Amino acid sequence: MTALNDQPISFTAQDFKWMQLAFEQAEQAAMQQEIPVGAVIISQNKVIGLGSNAPIANCDPTAHAEIVAIRHACLQLKNYRLPEDATLYVTLEPCTMCVGALIHARINKVIFATPENKSGSLISARRLLEDGYYNHRFDVAFGCMADECATQLSHFFKQRRLAKKALK
């Protein structure tokens, strides 16, 4: 429950509602044997974009949940830029590619559940927004449903390791 500036924040019931929807998107990805990451974009308290990881199913390395949600929202809006109040809820910290896409789409805020120590690009492996050379910045908060989302990911990878082991 922290913002990018390391200030503690408390999440609202709405934040939990939208993160739960992102969690459900992640479950859909897991059912397709994709890494369980889900994303939801909200504007004016309405869903404008949904996404779940789909690089394997789509044969597209860019089909991360965040990118899928951005594409969905932009198609709905018929605009390559998101509304000024758009907030992304995502179950895992975005990678470098996704942060770049969020900058170009002009997201207003990102709330993610759990950090990604290897490739997270907001607070973990990199802190891209702190570099100061992007023409757009957005607010960041993390920790909403962190335990549930981390458990979902851990369970997925544990099951994947067990399945691999069973094949040997």
C-alpha positions as CSV (number, residue, x, y, z in Angstrom):
1,M,0.0,0.0,0.0
2,T,2.5,2.5,-1.2
3,A,2.8,5.2,-3.8
4,L,5.9,5.6,-6.0
5,N,7.2,8.4,-3.7
6,D,7.2,5.7,-0.9
7,Q,4.3,7.4,0.9
8,P,1.8,5.0,2.4
9,I,-1.7,5.2,0.9
10,S,-4.9,3.4,1.6
11,F,-6.9,1.9,-1.2
12,T,-10.6,2.5,-1.6
13,A,-13.4,0.0,-2.0
14,Q,-13.4,1.0,-5.7
15,D,-9.7,0.2,-6.0
16,F,-10.3,-3.3,-4.6
17,K,-13.3,-3.7,-7.0
18,W,-11.2,-2.9,-10.1
19,M,-8.2,-5.0,-8.9
20,Q,-10.5,-7.9,-8.3
21,L,-11.6,-7.6,-12.0
22,A,-8.0,-7.5,-13.0
23,F,-7.4,-10.6,-10.9
24,E,-10.3,-12.4,-12.7
25,Q,-8.6,-11.4,-16.0
26,A,-5.4,-13.0,-14.7
27,E,-7.4,-16.2,-13.9
28,Q,-8.5,-16.3,-17.5
29,A,-4.9,-16.1,-18.7
30,A,-3.9,-19.0,-16.4
31,M,-6.7,-21.1,-17.8
32,Q,-5.1,-20.6,-21.2
33,Q,-1.7,-21.6,-19.8
34,E,-0.5,-18.0,-20.0
35,I,1.3,-16.3,-17.1
36,P,-1.6,-15.0,-15.0
37,V,-1.5,-11.3,-15.3
38,G,-4.7,-9.2,-15.8
39,A,-5.3,-5.6,-16.4
40,V,-8.3,-3.2,-16.4
41,I,-8.5,0.4,-17.5
42,I,-11.0,2.7,-15.8
43,S,-12.3,6.1,-16.8
44,Q,-15.2,8.0,-15.2
45,N,-15.7,4.9,-13.0
46,K,-16.4,2.7,-16.0
47,V,-14.3,-0.1,-17.6
48,I,-12.9,1.1,-20.9
49,G,-10.3,-1.7,-21.4
50,L,-9.7,-5.2,-20.3
51,G,-6.7,-7.4,-20.9
52,S,-5.1,-10.7,-19.9
53,N,-1.7,-12.0,-20.9
54,A,-1.9,-13.7,-24.3
55,P,1.5,-13.8,-26.0
56,I,1.3,-17.6,-26.5
57,A,-2.3,-17.7,-27.8
58,N,-1.8,-14.6,-30.0
59,C,1.8,-15.6,-31.2
60,D,2.6,-12.0,-30.1
61,P,5.4,-11.2,-27.6
62,T,3.8,-7.8,-27.1
63,A,0.4,-9.2,-25.9
64,H,1.0,-8.5,-22.2
65,A,-2.2,-7.8,-20.2
66,E,-1.5,-4.0,-20.1
67,I,-1.0,-3.8,-23.9
68,V,-4.1,-5.8,-24.5
69,A,-6.1,-3.5,-22.2
70,I,-4.7,-0.4,-23.8
71,R,-5.5,-1.7,-27.3
72,H,-9.0,-2.6,-26.1
73,A,-9.6,0.8,-24.6
74,C,-8.2,2.7,-27.6
75,L,-10.4,0.8,-30.0
76,Q,-13.4,1.4,-27.9
77,L,-12.6,5.2,-27.7
78,K,-11.4,5.3,-31.4
79,N,-8.4,7.2,-30.1
80,Y,-4.7,6.3,-29.6
81,R,-4.7,8.3,-26.4
82,L,-6.5,7.5,-23.2
83,P,-8.8,9.9,-21.3
84,E,-7.1,12.3,-18.8
85,D,-8.6,10.4,-15.9
86,A,-7.7,6.9,-17.0
87,T,-6.4,4.5,-14.4
88,L,-4.8,1.1,-15.1
89,Y,-5.2,-1.7,-12.5
90,V,-2.8,-4.5,-13.1
91,T,-1.9,-7.6,-11.0
92,L,1.8,-7.4,-11.6
93,E,4.3,-4.5,-11.9
94,P,4.6,-3.5,-15.6
95,C,7.8,-4.2,-17.6
96,T,9.8,-1.7,-19.7
97,M,7.7,-2.3,-22.8
98,C,4.4,-1.8,-20.9
99,V,5.6,1.4,-19.2
100,G,6.6,2.8,-22.6
101,A,3.1,2.0,-23.9
102,L,1.5,3.5,-20.9
103,I,3.5,6.7,-21.4
104,H,2.5,6.9,-25.1
105,A,-1.1,6.2,-24.3
106,R,-1.0,9.0,-21.7
107,I,-2.3,6.9,-18.7
108,N,-3.1,9.1,-15.6
109,K,-2.4,6.5,-12.9
110,V,-1.2,2.9,-12.5
111,I,-2.2,0.8,-9.5
112,F,-0.4,-2.6,-9.5
113,A,-0.7,-5.4,-7.0
114,T,2.7,-7.0,-6.7
115,P,6.2,-6.0,-7.6
116,E,8.1,-7.9,-10.3
117,N,11.7,-8.1,-9.0
118,K,13.3,-9.3,-12.3
119,S,11.7,-7.0,-14.9
120,G,9.4,-4.6,-13.1
121,S,10.1,-1.1,-14.4
122,L,8.3,1.2,-12.0
123,I,9.8,0.3,-8.6
124,S,11.8,-3.0,-8.8
125,A,14.4,-3.7,-11.5
126,R,14.1,-0.2,-12.9
127,R,12.4,3.1,-12.0
128,L,11.8,4.4,-15.5
129,L,9.7,7.3,-14.4
130,E,12.5,8.7,-12.3
131,D,14.8,9.1,-15.2
132,G,13.2,12.4,-16.1
133,Y,13.4,12.2,-19.9
134,Y,9.9,11.2,-20.7
135,N,7.4,13.7,-21.9
136,H,4.6,12.2,-19.8
137,R,4.5,11.0,-16.2
138,F,1.8,9.2,-14.3
139,D,1.0,8.4,-10.7
140,V,1.8,5.0,-9.4
141,A,0.6,3.1,-6.3
142,F,1.1,-0.6,-5.4
143,G,0.1,-3.2,-2.9
144,C,-3.7,-3.4,-3.6
145,M,-4.5,-7.2,-3.3
146,A,-0.7,-7.9,-3.3
147,D,-1.0,-11.2,-1.4
148,E,-3.7,-12.6,-3.6
149,C,-2.0,-11.7,-6.8
150,A,1.4,-12.9,-5.6
151,T,-0.2,-16.2,-4.5
152,Q,-1.9,-16.6,-7.9
153,L,1.4,-16.2,-9.7
154,S,3.3,-18.5,-7.3
155,H,0.7,-21.2,-7.7
156,F,0.8,-21.0,-11.5
157,F,4.6,-21.4,-11.6
158,K,4.5,-24.2,-9.0
159,Q,2.0,-26.1,-11.1
160,R,4.1,-25.5,-14.2
161,R,7.2,-26.8,-12.5
162,L,5.3,-29.9,-11.2
163,A,3.9,-30.6,-14.7
164,K,7.5,-30.3,-16.2
165,K,8.8,-32.6,-13.5
166,A,6.1,-35.2,-14.2
167,L,7.2,-35.3,-17.9
168,K,10.7,-36.4,-17.0
